[in-house]
Amino acid sequence: MNKMLSAIAPVLLLGSALGAHAASTVDLAVKGLVTPSSCTPSLTSGGVVDYGKMSSKDLRPDRATSLANVNLQLAVTCEGSTLLALQGNDNREGSDHRNDLQYYGLGLINGGEKLGAFDLRFSSPVADGITVHTIASPNGGGSWWAEPNLVRGDILSVAHIGSLVPIPVRNLTADVRIGAEIAPTRQLTLDNEVPLDGSATITVKYL
């Protein structure tokens, strides 16, 4: 907002200097919508995936070691039929060893070593009893395409099969596959026990 105002200011000054009939007012509009409905998301197992202990000797030195996929179920319950999307935020930003927006980090160890990454892949979404599919937008809903992954920076919604238009829902469920991996161990110092410290927040956005 500040950059836009700074860019406009010289034009306004120039306009007032060129003629006495130039407008001396400017309109500002503030827009938005207050929705009467609210939606509550939840994950099974309290949203916790615990891989327990693993030996560093079982990890690959030259490429990432994939851990077993874990499936949780996401449920979103709304007070009324609501047009919504989901957005993922990496609470360990900067620790994804792939440096890829599809992945979320597993935390830093030894000050700055990236331990690994995980992704969030949605499947079998059902909206109000109807099978649907997931769609994603990188620009707040300006355009959509079919996408199963909750990619950082994008929003994820649902549409009827064969469509790319988000639909309002009251009750939405979907399986969420968590696919985690440990970075190649040659990039890591594993002299002591280190915790997997992945954390992501899934937020409901109203469209």
N, C-alpha and C positions, 0 to 999 in steps of 0.2 A: 504493500500500500504506500509506503513512504517513497519507494522508487517511482511509482506512477505519479504521485503528486509532484515530485521534483521534476519529472519530465514535462508535465503539463504547465507548470508555473511559467517558464519562459514564453510559451505560446500565448498565455493570457496577457503577459506584460507587453509583448509585441503587438497584440491586437489592440490594446488600449492606446498604444502610441500611434497606430496607423490612421485612426479616424475617430471623430467624436461620437459616431453613431454605433460603435462597437458595444456589445452587451456588457453590462457591469455586474451580472449575476451568473451563478452557475448552480444547477440542481444536483442534489445528491439523493439517491434512492437506497434504502436499506430494505432488503427482502429476505424472505425465508418462510418456513412453515412450522407451526407448532402442532405436532401430531397428538391426538388424544390417546393413541395406543402406545404401549411400551412392550418390549420383548426381552425375555430373559434366556440367556444361553446356559447350557450345562453340559458337562462331560462325565461319562462314567468313570469309575475308579478315582473320583475326585480330581480328574485331569492329571494323574501322576503315572508316569512310566518309569519303573525301577528295574534296571538291568542287573542289579546286584554286583558282586565282585567278579572280576575277570583278570586273568594273568596277562601281563605285558608280553610274555613269551608266546602267547597265542595270537598276537596281533601281527599284521604284516608290516615289514619294514619299508617296502618299496611302493606300496599302494594302500588305499584306504581299506579298512576292515569293516565289512557290513555286519551290523548286529541284527538279531532277529526282528522282523517287523512286528509291531504291536498295534492292535486295533482297539480303538475306543469308539463310543458312539456319542455324537453330538446331538443335542436336542435344543431347539429354539422354540419357546412358547410365547405367543403374543396375546395381548388382551383382545385384539381384533385383527381382522385381515390387514396385513401391513406389507408394503413394498420395502424390502430390506436387502442388505448385503453384509458380508462378513469381511473383516480386515484383520490381517495378521501383523503383529508387531514383535520384533525380536528383542527380548529383554536382555540379551547378551550381544547386542549389536557390535559388530567388528570381530567376533570370534569364530565366524563360519570359515572353516579352512578352505572351502571351495571358492569363496568370494563370488557367490552366485545368489541372486535374489530369490531363487526357488528354495534356498536352504536357510536354516536358522542355526546359530552357533551353540556349541556345547561348553562355552566358557574358555577363559584363558588360564593357562598353568605356567608356573615359573616366571610370572611377570608378563610374558607376551607370546607364549606359544599357543597356537590354536588347536584345541584338543580334537575337534571333529565338527560334525554337522548333522542336522536332521531335517526332513521335509514333512509336510502335512498334505496327504492326498485323500481327497473325498471320493466316496463311492456310494452307490445305492441310496441316493437322496429320495425322500418321500415327503411331499408337501400336501398336507390335509388329505392323506390317504391315496394320493396319486403319485405314481412314479414320474420323476422329473430328472433333469440333468443339470450339472453345474456350468455356469458361464462366468467369465472374468472380464473385468474392464481395467485398463491402466489409467483412465482419464476421468474417473468419477462417474462413469455411466454414459459417457459420450459415445462409446462404441464397445461392442461385446464380441466374444468368441467362446467356443466350447473349451473348457479348461477344468481339469480335476484337482489341480494343485493350488493351495493357498499361497500365492507368491507375494513376497513382501513388496509393498507399494501398490499392489492391485487390490481390487475388491472382488468378492466372489458372491454371486447370486444364483438363483435357480430359474429355469424356464421349462416350458413344456417340451417334450421330446420333438426335435426337428425345428425348434424355434430358438432365437437368440434374444428374445424380449423377456426381461424379468417379470415375474408374476408375484402378486401379493400372496402372503401365506399367513396362516394363523398358527399352525403347528408344523414344524420342519424337523425331520430327523435325517441323519446321514452317518455312515461309518467313516471314521478318520483313521487312516493308516499312518503310523509314525515310523518312518524309515531312518534309523540312525546309523552313523558310521564313525569310526575312529580314524584320524589322520594317519598317514604313514609314520611309523614309529621313528624312522630316521630323522624326522622333523621335531621329535619330542624328547624331552628329558624325563625319563620315568624311573628315577632312582628311588622315589617314595610313592606312596599311595596318592592318587589324585582323583578328585570327584568329577563325575559327569555333571555339569551344571547348566543344562539347557533349560531355557524358560521362554515361553511365548505367550502373548495375550491375544485372544480372539475377541474382537469387538464387533458388536452389531451396529451397522450404519443404516440410517433411514434414508431411503431414496425419494 
